[in-house]
């Protein structure tokens, strides 16, 4: 749906503007606040607080954000849909392992914010992996998936990567980073086999 895609793209642009403003504040050695980032980005505090309610989480995510390669750099040319989805999934897992301490700090702060005040309320995060997975599907319209199947595929792939998967595999399963990556590759292949024909 074009309207949904445009709203998603606008949200991504707004979030990126806030992160860029927070990075600028960090580079200047200034205190990172949600209001300060909003002012720097030229938007209202109310808008900024819809994206980041906690200045510590904003600062942590801003510090991580510059590390992410572009979609084109991650996917490269000529991989096909299956290869593009695998590349995105493994990239975000590798990124989490390469910057594990930073990502764990961010995850810890996001989880703390989600339970402040006694009620559990999910803390919305960047979802860069979701945007890139959706882009891979959008760039290959011949995949034959219905909209609900597309959503289910993206959700499944998002769940098997990133710092959350790294924590489960490293802390709970207690495997090495190399073994953890192999598990993520296997899980990703299984999800792709569930949704895509073998030739994609």
N, C-alpha and C positions, 0 to 999 in steps of 0.2 A: 504494500500500500504506500503510494507516494507521500501522503500526508504523515503517516507514521515515520517513514524514513527521514523526512525533513525535520520533524520534531526531534527525533533521535540525534540527527546531525547538529541541530541547533543546541541541544543540551550538551553535546560533546564540545562544541565551540565555546560555550559559556564556561564549562568546567576547565577547558584548556586555558582560557583567558585568566581565570582565577589562579590556576597553577603557575602560569607565566608571571603573573603579578607577584605571587608568593616567592618565586625563584628570584625575581628582581630584588625583593626585600631582603632575601637571604644573602644575595651577592653584595648588597650594600651594608650588611651587618645589622640591619634594622630588625626590630621585633616583628614577627609574623603574626598578625591578627586577621581574623576574617574581615573585620571592617576596613582594615588597612589594605588588604588585597582587593576588596571591592572598590575602594576609592581609586586605587592604582589602575584597576581594570575598567573604570568608568561605568560601574553598575551600582545598583542600590544594595544596601546591606541586606535587605530582605531577600533579594535574589541570591546573594552569596550564601546566606545561611541555609537556603534550601539545598545547597550543594555541600557545604562544609559547616557543621555546627560547632566544630572543635578546632581551635587554632593549632594545637599540637598535631592533630591528624593532618591538617592542611600542610603544615610545615614538613612533616614526614613524607607525605605523598609528593609534595613539590620537589623534595630532595631526590626522590626515586624517579620522577617522571622524565627527567632529561636522559636517562639511561636507555629508553626504549627506542629501538630502530623503527624506521618507517615500514609500512606494510610492504612496499616494493622491495626494500632491502631484505626483509624477512622471507618473503615468498619467492623472489626472483622470477625469472621467466620460464615458461614452458613446463610447469610442474603438473598442470591439470588440477581439478578440484580436490581430489584426494590428497595429492602432494601438498597443495596450498594449505589445506586444513591441518595436515600433519605438521607442516613447518611452523604454523602459528602456535599450535599446541605445544610442541617441543621447545619453541623459542621462549614462551612464557615460563615454562618449567626451568629451562636453563638459566633464564634471567633471575628467577627466584633463588636458584642455587648459587649463582655468582655473587649475589648481593643478599645472602641469606640473613645476616644479622640485621640489615636495614629493613628488609621485608618483615622479619619477625617483630621488630619494634613497631612498625606501622600496624601490623595485624593486631598486636597486643593493645595498642592505643585504640584502634577501631573497635575492638571487642569491649574494652573498658567503657567507651562512649556509648555503646549499644545497650549497656545495662545500668547506666547512671540513672539515679532516681528510682531504682527498684524494678522498673518494667523493662522487659526485653523489647527493643525496637531495632530492627536491622539498621546498620550504618551503611548508607549507600557509598560505594567506592567507585573507582575509575572505570572499571569494566572495559579496559582497553582490549582485552582478549576477546570479549563479546563483539565489539565493534569490528575487529579484524576478521573474526570468523564469519560474521554477517556479510562483510565486504567480499570475502572469497565466494560465498554463495551467490551474492548479487552479480558478481562478475562472470558467473557460469550459469546463465538462466536455463540451460538445458538439463539441469540435474533431475528434474521430474518430481521434486518433493513438493508436497502440499504445504501451505503456510504452517499448519500445526506440526508437520514433520520437521520443517526447517527450525522452528522454535525448539522442538525436542532435541534435535541434533546439536544445536548451539549450546543448549543447557548442559547436555551430557558432556560435550567437549570442554566446556568451561569448568565443569566439576572435576575433571581429571588432570588439571594443570595448575600452575601457580604455586604460591606459598602454602596454600591450604593442603594441596596434595603433597608438597614437600614435607610439611610437618607430619602428616599422617604416615608417610613412608619412612622418614628419618627417625621420628620419635616413637611411633607406635609399632611399626613393623621392624624398625631398627636395621635398615639396610644402608649400604654405602651410597653416595651420590650416583655412582655409575649404575648400580643395581636399581636405584629408584628411577633413573631415567629410562632404563630398559622396561620397567613396569609401566611407566607412563606411555611409552611407545606402544606396548602391547595393548593397553587399555584403549588408547586412541584408535588403533587398528580395529579392535573389536567393535567400537562404536561406529566407525566408518563402515565396517562390514554390515552392520545392522541397518544402516540408512542408505548406503550408496551401492550401486551395482559394481562388480569387481573391476570393470574397465575404467572407472573414473578415478 
